[in-house]
Amino acid sequence: MKVKVYYYVLMAVIVITLCSRQSLFGQQGGAIEGLVTLQANGQPLCGASVLVAPAARRAITDENGRYRISGLPPGRYEVMAHMHPLGDAKRTVKLEGEETVTVDFALAIAPIHEEITVTAAGREQLPLETFQSVTSLELADLMTKAATSLGEVLEGEAGVAKRSFGPGSSRPVIRGFDGDRVLIMQDGMPTGTLGSQSGDHAEPVDVGTIERVEVVRGPATLLYGTNALGGVVNVITEHHQEHEHAHVGVRGFLTGTGGTNNGLAGGSGGFEWGAGQWLLIGVGGGTRNGDYSSPSGVVANSGAQIKNTAVSLGRFGGRGFFRANYGIQDGLYGVPVHLHSHAQVEEASNHADDHEHGPVKLDWRRQNARLTGGLLNLGSSVEKFTVNLDYSDWHHQELAGGVVGTEFFNRQWSYRAFFNQKPKGSWIGSFGVNGLRRSYKVRGEEQITPEVTQTGFAIFGLEEVSVRQVRLQAGGRLETNRYHPKQRPERSFTGFSGSAGVNLPLWPNGVAVASYSYSYRAPAIEELYNYGPHHGNLAFEIGDPNLARERANGVELGLRHRSARLHAEAGFFYYRLSDYVYLAPTGKIEDGLAVAAYRQADARYRGAEALVHIGLRPQVWLNLGMDTVNAELRDTRTPLPRIPPLRGRIGLEAQRGNFSIKPELTLVARQDRVYVNETPTAGYALLNLDGSYTLVRRNALHILSVSLFNATDRLYLNHVSLIKDYVPEIGRGVRLAYTVRFF
């Protein structure tokens, strides 16, 4: 009853805020319109994005390169034209009233681009606007990262490392956070995969069929829930998921990839067919790779493959929109070592014969269906109301020589209702509700978790106001999660998450950002109920159904600058976690595995990240970067397991005509701050070289890319890998990719 009262109070505050703002501000109707062309020949560019900040309004240029954004209140706006991989163009515009201002842009191929994000605040923002640290990877960035799992794709990005049990099962680690503290989403909704629960479970992705990947570094529980305490990865499949509009005619793409070392091969394609207000979209593709080679030899059973198909049909009108999506993915990947192995080579050899039927592979399938509907321009306060109803069905089998050992089933129904408020003077914001119902069960040899039904519900709001040039942001979220296991104690958790931040201009094109967050996380199913041998985590796990909720207080400080010859950002973060859940070895051995029990203690994470891009010449840029994190249990000062080591990057990016070349050296320090039974990892240096050729036409974009990775064939180990003591990383190889986008 007390929880319901909290919900009603929070909803009342949101409604009162909306009503008060509606009475204070009337309708406004300024507009910005113009033409976007290719600088080299003056041809109009179809499909370019024009973003107006901080109003978070966007338009896509038509076949004549024209755009129009209306309904803007008086004020000062940054207008940016964007079409990856072309360079961006930005103009400052001041609207006095109900007038129309013309702003034209000419785009050219350039080495450095702006990163537009929608995940951090639930609306599109430029880098200087965001209160959190965000990375966005688009078409040209993704082409050089052909892989079948998300950790492989994001490894090397600022603050992101790769946890793996082999290439097919890699998962991103954000600022040292892993597992249930990092949320993976597709188009703003949870994927329903099981990668957070075990080191050998997949987080699959086919980069050939997606539009963009965004990474929010740091707590994102406010908008996305309890298991986003460490950060969020949002895989955006295509831009109509964000921009609800139809177009007439046919658009599409074709992509092909190939590579040496592991026999990489893949292809994908898609189309959009529009007629009136209707739009039909279809995509499909696949990628496979064989066993990879390290400098010390071939890593057996490291191959992987993925196939996927998706289709959607939508109707987009001036007052609302509706669309239905269905997609299916399936794949197969190997585990490079036998699951019955310890983290030491000798122990691995002792258990090499435990699987009588042969090497272990995981055969998985994910089906996803979604209904999305929305209404536009609901009075003077709400610009857009969106509802997503999502169903995800995940199933995978663990095979030994083709014989099924264990099967996992995870069916998840989730929903999200989101209100984007209209900019009113200096105010902008959003609020909404979301919830889920999850059915999880395991069958077979490793059935160490009972069948569990999980339900959750949350209400949240986020408001932003500008006071002169200073922007302030605050928000809150109230969430409840309930677990209903068979023959085990039921648990219920309710908690509040909140944040406050300030974005302060210090000089032209430069801002300081400071934020505080209080985050709540309910324990995960495996932390509460696991009991038995869990080879994917190399432990005999003992859950604790009496665990308390986890709480985190976090502070982030940052400086950012964007100008014609300098893009730079640097940040520091500190998180103090109460009742932090971790696996504590007991010193016993069971079923050939170290016994570890889930326990709670206070912990802290601190670290820093920096990125600097310096324009030595208009077409030559020096790229520098570093990231570091230090994490430990506070009382004993014991380092936490698998924390990424200090890492630095130095590189150049040069453009000449349509050609681009990008050499980069990555330096990784030795990691000797290790957890109980964990071994230190030596430092190393990696040299990579990327090159590309880009050809832009009025209705087509061609990109050919070549990547040489680990150019010196360096033997190295990934400290965040669960099997790093006996499985080195990939050696030297070359990747090729070609894509054509027509519009």
C-alpha angles and dihedrals in degrees: 000000000000090000092053090053090055091052093050092048093050092047090049091053090052093049093047090049091052093047093048092049091047090057094047099051133046133201119297127194115186119143141201120204138162151124130287117204140172108259095216096062108001094246115153114254117227117203098024116143122232114196126193114204140234088009090066092223122146138183131190117222117245128228089285093052093250130136139178131193116188138175095058119153119228113282148093117298140185110223117197131183114208134182115157127253090022119087118263127247123208134191134180116230132185119205115201099186140309094349135125119235121195117220119176126190136198115199128201136184107273138169099234127052137181119252114231115197135188101174102071097063104008090255135070117281140173121233094261091052101055123096092204133055110263136179121197124192119195138179103302092040093052096046092071092050103063107167141130099237133054098235091059090052097050100037110123097026115126110287093358126113132173124250111194150164088195133325095289095057104042120138131185120258112203118205089335094308118126141164119020091001093070117065121209115203138179114212091342097311130098112266096220092226123141100227092116093061103057140019093234096049118105133244096192128198136164106208091195092071103042134085104212145343121219126194121197108198114210135017115345098165091120095073102018110032148245099325094054093076093119100034147292136258114199118192108201111201100194138346095252086072086070104025113049106207138117130222135197121249135010130316129169151134144236125203134182130185136185139165150177129238095044102028094251115191132163147146139189141177142179145179140204119204118188131188119172108312094342126095129186119194129186130176135172142162149131144220132199137178134183130219111314128227125233123191087264096052145284116327102224122223094014097122124118141180138191135190127185142176130183137175133184137182123197144170118212122191137167094264102034150344142222132192139172123207134189126179138169129197129182134172150154130223137173131233106229093218133034112274090231092073138111126223091262125079094230093052090046090056091050091058099037091107097049092098103064095183100059140260120355121249132174118222111196142177132187126190122189132186126180139180116198127184135168147175125217132214099008099185124301098314110044119058097179138005116196131185123192122191110188134184123188126183115191123183130167136171127208107220130195109193089338094308116122112239105167133004127202125201124188120173116179132184114191136171137189131189113192131185119199109199122219116250106260113187104299096348131095131156151131140226139182152137133256138178146167145204116206131189113196128179141158130205130191141020098346099043093143095144125063121234106279136191114202126192130184141177133182142174121202144172136190124191132184130190133181119220106191101308096336118097121206126193132188136163147156142210131198115197139175128195127188130191122202109185126178112256093350132096116282117233135198128192130187124181146158127234123191141169141187129190145171129212109198125185109223101174137350108306092000131103140176118220127198128174141172124203135187111197134186127202128186114217114263125246093256092050092053104038114017116122122165145034111335107185093178088067095033092238145097096240128211115191125204118222089194096064116135126225118279120239131193134192113198138184126192128186125186148168123208135183132182123183139137094275104022133052112174141157134171129180144178126204135189125184125184113195125197120204091007111190116228141155111258118195112231096201093246129114123221127175088352092302133106110257112237128178128202108248137169131232138142116277140176137209125196132169150130140235132194136181125183127180114184122190104223087175130355091269100029121073133181112218122202130174145163140175135183137174133188119193133174147150105269102219098048098023087228111162114243118243126269097005111167116248127238110290134189135185134198125179149142130232118197129182126197115173107308094341126094131184127188123182116183135183118203118199119196122188127222113271111216099150094098139166127240110302090004119125127222119254125220121238122247146179126233127196119203131176126197127186132177145177118211125193119186124194131172093266103015142055122199124191126180115184135184124191128190109195128192088007094184093049091239119189107227143152130225109230092206093057116103090216099040094121092071107013116066123199126263121294130220119325147145129236125198126194136174129184136175122194118192124191 
